[in-house]
Amino acid sequence: MVPHLITAQSGPINELEERILESMPAIERWFRLEWMEHTPPFYSAVDVRNAGFKLAPMDTVLHPQAFNQLDRAMLPLAVQAAMAAIEKICPEAKNLLLIPEAQVRDAGYLSHLSTLVRIFRQAGLNVRLGSLDADIQSPTPLRTLEGEDLVLEPLLRQRGRLGLKDFDPCTILLNSELAGGVPQLLKHLDEQYLLPPLHAAWAVRRRSQHFRAYDELAKRFAKLLGMDPWLINPMFGQCDRVNEGDGSGLACAQTQVDAVLSKIRRKYKDYGITERPFVVLKADDGSQRLAGVTVYDAKDLEALNLGQGAPSEMLIQEGVPTRERVDAAAAEPVVYMMDRYVVGGFYRLHAERRPDEDLNVAGARFEPLAFAQAAQLPRPGGQPGASVPNRFYMYGVVARLAMLAASYELEAADPEREELEASAS
């Protein structure tokens, strides 16, 4: 299943698909060499937007929370990827402690946790759930909509190790974004692997840092393919004093919005794109205090009342309209990865949102996709824009590029690296 691409500007994206397919051996070798030097995030998810004239990642999540939306036919791939990832980190592992978000009540999230438990049990691990919720003082049973049982247990910290009663894990998988801060009990663990590391949490991460790393990689990748990096790269600006009460935050945001819009206009002119450019405002720290606000003019910011309650740091990102439709609803692909492998994805749909709006809001629904089934291998020579496997391969390439950027981002932010550099100097 692939949605209809509604756009008059299909030329550039078809040319991009054709170039990516022609360059498949060079692309896969390039990724392979990169993974020899860099460690991929344990798992990740990338929101992708296809405007017909460009294809770009809009967000990269390092604690993905919708594994239940993947096509069930893809789960064996996830199991294999989980095996490979665990073997690299802790080959002798037999116990995995899974730590979800502190508040686990949403039915969809429970189904997601159940799917993760199934994946890692089939990968040969004993899996138990430890809760960050201080109200969980004893084993607490929960049931998913599918009738599967889960048990949340209180976390125990003893002699520098984190576990549960009668359960001492080698590996701890964190499925909480920790946007509100990093709990003390997760810090300075003794000979245990915390995945992803604490500096992957939104309490530490910044979207702007990620997209700086992506910008660097997109330029290198585009040079390999002999193309304009803008075709796969969203422009962005950043303002770090949004909620200042003296008006400087508004001025900073307006300046950055003007700058990004001016760059987009020049690109639109180069490619003969007649649509009106826009930007999307997001909290740089990943919080929902400013979530995907669409702006066409810097003057529009005055009506947003930026100030107290707004995030202190803002990402101003080039808006990429989605021109894909499923059942007449605006749609965007979300690609899921574990270690360096694409393990599936889904289309996020919203019938009540415009192509220039954020679809990740209440009312969204999902259609699972099988990105890499045997029958879905890319087919070089196929007509651009008409082949389901070819388009999905292109999405997977862009998502892996964003995942690689996340590995660069995490390496740069690693406190142990900073300590080593400081001791070396």
C-alpha positions as CSV (number, residue, x, y, z in Angstrom):
1,M,0.0,0.0,0.0
2,V,1.4,3.4,-1.0
3,P,-0.7,6.6,-0.9
4,H,-1.4,8.8,-3.8
5,L,1.2,11.6,-4.1
6,I,-0.9,14.8,-4.8
7,T,1.5,17.4,-6.2
8,A,2.3,19.1,-9.5
9,Q,6.0,19.1,-8.4
10,S,6.6,15.4,-8.8
11,G,9.7,15.9,-11.0
12,P,12.3,16.5,-8.3
13,I,11.2,13.7,-6.0
14,N,11.1,11.2,-8.9
15,E,14.5,12.2,-10.0
16,L,15.7,11.8,-6.4
17,E,14.2,8.3,-6.2
18,E,15.9,7.4,-9.5
19,R,19.3,8.7,-8.3
20,I,19.0,6.9,-5.0
21,L,18.2,3.6,-6.7
22,E,21.0,3.9,-9.2
23,S,23.4,4.6,-6.4
24,M,22.2,1.8,-4.1
25,P,25.6,0.0,-4.0
26,A,27.5,3.2,-3.2
27,I,24.8,4.2,-0.6
28,E,24.9,0.9,1.3
29,R,28.7,0.8,1.3
30,W,28.7,4.4,2.6
31,F,26.4,3.4,5.5
32,R,28.5,0.3,6.2
33,L,31.7,2.3,6.5
34,E,30.0,4.9,8.7
35,W,28.8,2.1,11.1
36,M,32.3,0.8,11.4
37,E,33.2,4.2,13.0
38,H,30.0,5.1,14.8
39,T,27.5,3.4,17.1
40,P,23.8,3.6,16.1
41,P,21.2,4.5,18.6
42,F,19.7,1.3,20.2
43,Y,16.3,2.1,18.6
44,S,14.9,5.2,16.9
45,A,12.0,6.5,14.9
46,V,12.1,9.2,12.2
47,D,9.1,11.3,10.9
48,V,9.6,11.9,7.2
49,R,7.8,14.4,5.0
50,N,7.4,14.1,1.2
51,A,6.5,17.4,-0.5
52,G,6.9,16.1,-4.0
53,F,9.7,18.6,-4.5
54,K,11.8,17.4,-1.5
55,L,11.9,14.7,1.1
56,A,13.2,15.4,4.6
57,P,13.2,14.1,8.1
58,M,11.3,16.4,10.5
59,D,12.0,14.7,13.9
60,T,14.1,11.9,15.2
61,V,12.9,10.1,18.4
62,L,15.3,8.0,20.4
63,H,12.7,6.4,22.7
64,P,10.1,5.3,20.1
65,Q,6.7,4.5,21.6
66,A,4.6,3.0,18.9
67,F,6.1,-0.5,18.1
68,N,2.5,-1.8,18.2
69,Q,1.8,0.1,15.0
70,L,4.3,-1.9,13.0
71,D,3.1,-4.5,10.5
72,R,3.2,-7.8,12.4
73,A,5.0,-9.3,9.4
74,M,7.9,-7.1,10.2
75,L,8.3,-8.3,13.8
76,P,10.8,-11.1,13.0
77,L,13.1,-8.4,11.6
78,A,12.8,-6.5,14.8
79,V,13.7,-9.7,16.8
80,Q,16.8,-10.3,14.6
81,A,17.8,-6.6,15.0
82,A,17.3,-6.9,18.8
83,M,19.5,-10.0,18.9
84,A,22.3,-8.2,16.9
85,A,22.1,-5.1,19.1
86,I,22.2,-7.0,22.4
87,E,25.0,-9.2,21.3
88,K,27.2,-6.1,20.6
89,I,26.5,-4.6,24.0
90,C,26.2,-7.5,26.4
91,P,26.6,-10.9,24.7
92,E,25.9,-12.9,27.9
93,A,22.7,-10.9,28.7
94,K,19.8,-13.0,30.0
95,N,17.8,-10.4,31.8
96,L,16.4,-7.1,30.4
97,L,14.9,-4.4,32.6
98,L,12.4,-2.3,30.6
99,I,11.6,1.1,32.1
100,P,8.6,2.8,30.5
101,E,7.2,6.3,31.0
102,A,6.3,7.0,34.6
103,Q,2.6,7.2,33.9
104,V,1.5,4.0,32.1
105,R,-2.2,4.1,31.5
106,D,-2.8,4.9,27.8
107,A,-4.1,1.8,26.0
108,G,-2.0,2.4,22.9
109,Y,1.2,2.7,25.0
110,L,0.4,-0.5,26.9
111,S,0.1,-2.3,23.5
112,H,3.4,-0.8,22.5
113,L,5.1,-2.1,25.7
114,S,3.6,-5.5,25.2
115,T,5.1,-5.6,21.6
116,L,8.5,-4.6,23.0
117,V,8.3,-7.4,25.6
118,R,7.4,-9.9,22.9
119,I,10.3,-8.8,20.7
120,F,13.0,-9.1,23.4
121,R,11.6,-12.4,24.8
122,Q,11.9,-13.9,21.3
123,A,15.4,-12.5,21.2
124,G,16.2,-14.7,24.2
125,L,15.8,-12.4,27.1
126,N,13.9,-12.5,30.4
127,V,12.0,-9.2,30.3
128,R,10.4,-7.4,33.3
129,L,9.0,-3.9,33.7
130,G,10.3,-1.5,36.3
131,S,8.4,1.7,37.0
132,L,9.6,5.3,37.6
133,D,6.3,6.0,39.2
134,A,6.8,6.5,43.0
135,D,3.2,5.3,43.6
136,I,4.1,1.8,42.3
137,Q,5.1,0.2,45.6
138,S,4.3,-3.5,44.7
139,P,3.8,-5.5,41.5
140,T,0.9,-3.9,39.7
141,P,-0.9,-5.9,36.9
142,L,-2.1,-4.2,33.8
143,R,-4.0,-5.6,30.8
144,T,-3.7,-4.4,27.2
145,L,-6.7,-4.1,24.9
146,E,-5.6,-7.3,23.2
147,G,-5.9,-9.1,26.5
148,E,-2.2,-9.5,27.2
149,D,-1.0,-9.1,30.8
150,L,1.8,-6.8,31.9
151,V,3.2,-6.3,35.4
152,L,4.8,-3.1,36.6
153,E,7.2,-3.5,39.5
154,P,9.0,-1.0,41.8
155,L,12.6,-0.3,40.9
156,L,15.3,-1.2,43.5
157,R,18.7,0.4,43.6
158,Q,21.3,-1.6,45.6
159,R,25.1,-1.2,45.6
160,G,25.1,0.9,42.5
161,R,22.9,-1.5,40.5
162,L,19.4,-1.0,39.4
163,G,16.9,-3.9,39.2
164,L,13.8,-5.4,40.7
165,K,13.2,-7.9,43.5
166,D,15.1,-11.1,42.6
167,F,16.0,-9.6,39.2
168,D,19.5,-8.2,38.4
169,P,19.7,-7.2,34.8
170,C,22.8,-6.7,32.6
171,T,20.9,-4.4,30.3
172,I,18.4,-1.7,31.0
173,L,16.2,-0.4,28.2
174,L,14.8,3.0,28.8
175,N,11.5,3.8,27.1
176,S,11.0,7.2,28.7
177,E,12.0,10.4,27.1
178,L,12.7,11.9,30.6
179,A,11.6,15.4,29.4
180,G,11.1,16.5,33.0
181,G,14.6,15.6,34.1
182,V,16.8,12.6,34.8
183,P,16.0,10.7,38.1
184,Q,18.9,10.2,40.4
185,L,18.4,6.4,40.6
186,L,19.4,6.1,36.9
187,K,22.7,7.9,37.3
188,H,26.1,6.3,37.8
189,L,25.1,2.6,37.4
190,D,27.7,0.0,38.2
191,E,28.6,-2.3,35.2
192,Q,25.1,-2.1,33.7
193,Y,24.2,-0.9,30.2
194,L,21.6,1.8,30.1
195,L,20.1,2.0,26.6
196,P,19.8,4.7,25.2
197,P,22.3,6.6,27.4
198,L,21.0,9.4,29.7
199,H,22.3,12.1,27.3
200,A,19.7,10.8,24.8
201,A,16.9,12.1,27.0
202,W,15.0,15.3,26.1
203,A,16.2,16.7,29.4
204,V,19.6,16.9,27.7
205,R,19.0,16.6,23.9
206,R,18.2,19.6,21.7
207,R,16.6,19.3,18.3
208,S,19.0,22.0,16.9
209,Q,22.0,19.8,17.8
210,H,20.5,16.9,16.0
211,F,19.8,18.9,12.8
212,R,23.3,20.4,12.8
213,A,24.6,16.9,12.7
214,Y,22.1,16.0,10.0
215,D,23.0,19.1,8.0
216,E,26.7,17.9,7.9
217,L,25.8,14.4,6.9
218,A,23.3,15.5,4.3
219,K,25.9,17.6,2.5
220,R,28.4,14.6,2.5
221,F,25.7,12.3,1.3
222,A,24.5,14.7,-1.4
223,K,28.1,15.0,-2.6
224,L,28.3,11.2,-2.9
225,L,25.2,11.3,-5.1
226,G,26.0,14.5,-7.0
227,M,22.8,16.3,-5.9
228,D,21.6,19.3,-4.0
229,P,21.5,18.5,-0.3
230,W,18.4,20.8,0.1
231,L,16.3,18.0,-1.5
232,I,16.7,15.9,1.7
233,N,17.6,18.6,4.3
234,P,15.2,20.9,6.1
235,M,16.7,24.4,6.8
236,F,16.5,25.6,10.4
237,G,17.3,28.4,12.8
238,Q,17.4,28.5,16.6
239,C,16.6,31.0,19.3
240,D,17.7,30.4,22.9
241,R,15.9,33.2,24.7
242,V,12.3,32.8,23.6
243,N,10.6,33.4,27.0
244,E,12.5,36.5,28.0
245,G,10.1,39.1,29.4
246,D,11.8,42.1,27.8
247,G,10.8,41.5,24.2
248,S,14.2,40.2,23.1
249,G,12.8,36.7,22.7
250,L,10.2,37.8,20.2
251,A,12.8,39.8,18.3
252,C,15.2,36.8,18.2
253,A,12.4,34.5,17.0
254,Q,11.2,37.0,14.3
255,T,14.8,37.4,13.1
256,Q,15.3,33.7,12.8
257,V,11.9,33.2,11.1
258,D,12.7,35.9,8.5
259,A,16.1,34.4,7.8
260,V,14.8,30.8,7.3
261,L,11.9,32.0,5.1
262,S,14.3,34.1,3.0
263,K,16.5,31.0,2.3
264,I,13.4,28.9,1.5
265,R,12.2,31.5,-1.0
266,R,15.5,31.4,-2.8
267,K,15.3,27.6,-3.2
268,Y,11.7,27.8,-4.3
269,K,12.7,30.3,-7.0
270,D,15.6,28.0,-8.1
271,Y,13.2,25.1,-8.5
272,G,10.2,27.0,-9.9
273,I,8.1,26.2,-6.8
274,T,5.1,28.5,-6.6
275,E,3.8,27.5,-3.2
276,R,4.1,29.9,-0.3
277,P,7.0,28.9,2.1
278,F,6.4,28.5,5.8
279,V,8.3,27.5,8.9
280,V,7.3,25.3,11.9
281,L,8.1,26.3,15.4
282,K,9.1,23.6,17.9
283,A,10.5,23.5,21.4
284,D,14.2,22.8,21.1
285,D,14.0,20.5,24.1
286,G,11.4,18.2,22.6
287,S,8.7,19.3,25.0
288,Q,5.1,19.9,24.0
289,R,5.1,23.5,25.2
290,L,5.5,24.6,21.6
291,A,4.5,21.7,19.3
292,G,4.6,22.2,15.5
293,V,3.2,25.7,15.2
294,T,3.0,26.7,11.5
295,V,4.1,30.3,10.6
296,Y,4.1,32.0,7.2
297,D,5.3,35.4,8.3
298,A,7.5,36.7,11.1
299,K,4.7,39.1,12.0
300,D,2.5,36.1,12.9
301,L,4.6,35.6,16.0
302,E,3.1,38.6,17.8
303,A,-0.2,36.8,18.1
304,L,1.5,33.7,19.7
305,N,2.2,35.6,23.0
306,L,5.7,34.2,23.3
307,G,6.9,34.8,26.9
308,Q,6.1,33.2,30.2
309,G,5.1,29.5,29.7
310,A,6.9,29.3,26.3
311,P,10.0,27.1,26.1
312,S,13.3,29.0,26.6
313,E,14.7,27.5,23.4
314,M,13.0,27.3,20.0
315,L,13.8,25.5,16.8
316,I,12.6,27.3,13.6
317,Q,12.4,24.6,11.0
318,E,11.7,24.8,7.3
319,G,8.1,23.6,6.7
320,V,7.8,20.6,4.4
321,P,4.2,20.1,3.4
322,T,3.1,16.5,3.1
323,R,1.6,15.7,-0.3
324,E,0.7,12.1,0.5
325,R,-2.9,11.0,1.1
326,V,-4.4,7.8,2.5
327,D,-8.2,7.7,2.4
328,A,-8.3,11.5,1.6
329,A,-6.4,12.2,4.9
330,A,-3.0,13.9,5.1
331,A,-0.3,11.3,5.7
332,E,3.3,11.1,6.6
333,P,5.6,8.0,6.9
334,V,7.3,7.2,10.2
335,V,10.2,4.8,9.9
336,Y,11.2,2.6,12.8
337,M,14.8,1.3,13.3
338,M,16.6,-0.9,15.8
339,D,20.3,-0.7,15.8
340,R,21.2,0.1,12.2
341,Y,18.3,-1.8,10.6
342,V,15.0,-0.6,9.4
343,V,12.4,-2.8,11.1
344,G,9.2,-1.3,9.8
345,G,7.0,1.8,10.0
346,F,3.6,3.2,9.5
347,Y,1.7,6.1,8.0
348,R,0.5,8.7,10.5
349,L,-2.8,10.0,9.1
350,H,-5.1,12.9,10.1
351,A,-8.2,13.8,8.2
352,E,-8.7,17.1,9.9
353,R,-5.2,18.6,9.4
354,R,-3.8,20.5,6.5
355,P,-0.7,19.4,4.6
356,D,1.3,22.2,6.3
357,E,0.2,21.2,9.9
358,D,1.6,18.8,12.5
359,L,-0.2,15.4,12.2
360,N,1.1,14.1,15.5
361,V,-1.9,15.4,17.5
362,A,-5.1,14.0,19.0
363,G,-7.2,12.3,16.3
364,A,-4.3,10.8,14.4
365,R,-4.6,7.2,13.2
366,F,-2.0,4.8,11.8
367,E,-1.6,2.4,8.8
368,P,1.2,-0.1,9.2
369,L,3.8,-0.5,6.4
370,A,6.1,-3.4,5.6
371,F,9.2,-1.6,4.6
372,A,11.5,-4.6,3.9
373,Q,9.5,-7.8,3.3
374,A,11.1,-10.1,0.8
375,A,8.5,-9.1,-1.7
376,Q,9.3,-5.4,-1.0
377,L,12.9,-5.3,-2.1
378,P,13.7,-2.2,-4.2
379,R,13.5,-2.7,-8.0
380,P,16.0,-0.6,-9.9
381,G,14.7,0.3,-13.3
382,G,11.1,0.7,-12.1
383,Q,9.2,3.8,-13.1
384,P,10.0,6.6,-10.6
385,G,7.1,7.4,-8.3
386,A,5.1,4.3,-9.3
387,S,6.9,1.5,-7.3
388,V,5.9,0.9,-3.6
389,P,9.2,-0.8,-2.7
390,N,11.3,1.9,-4.4
391,R,9.6,4.7,-2.5
392,F,9.9,2.9,0.8
393,Y,13.6,2.2,0.1
394,M,14.0,6.0,-0.4
395,Y,12.2,6.7,2.9
396,G,14.5,4.2,4.6
397,V,17.6,5.8,3.3
398,V,16.6,9.3,4.6
399,A,15.6,7.8,7.9
400,R,18.9,6.0,8.3
401,L,20.7,9.2,7.5
402,A,18.8,10.9,10.4
403,M,19.6,7.9,12.6
404,L,23.3,8.3,11.7
405,A,23.0,12.0,12.6
406,A,21.6,10.9,16.0
407,S,24.7,8.8,16.6
408,Y,26.9,11.8,15.8
409,E,24.8,13.9,18.1
410,L,25.1,11.4,21.0
411,E,28.8,11.1,20.5
412,A,29.3,14.8,20.7
413,A,27.2,15.1,23.8
414,D,28.7,12.1,25.6
415,P,29.9,13.3,29.1
416,E,32.5,10.5,29.2
417,R,34.0,11.7,25.9
418,E,34.2,15.2,27.4
419,E,36.0,13.8,30.5
420,L,38.5,11.9,28.4
421,E,39.2,14.9,26.3
422,A,39.7,17.0,29.4
423,S,42.1,14.5,31.0
424,A,44.0,14.2,27.7
425,S,44.6,18.0,27.6
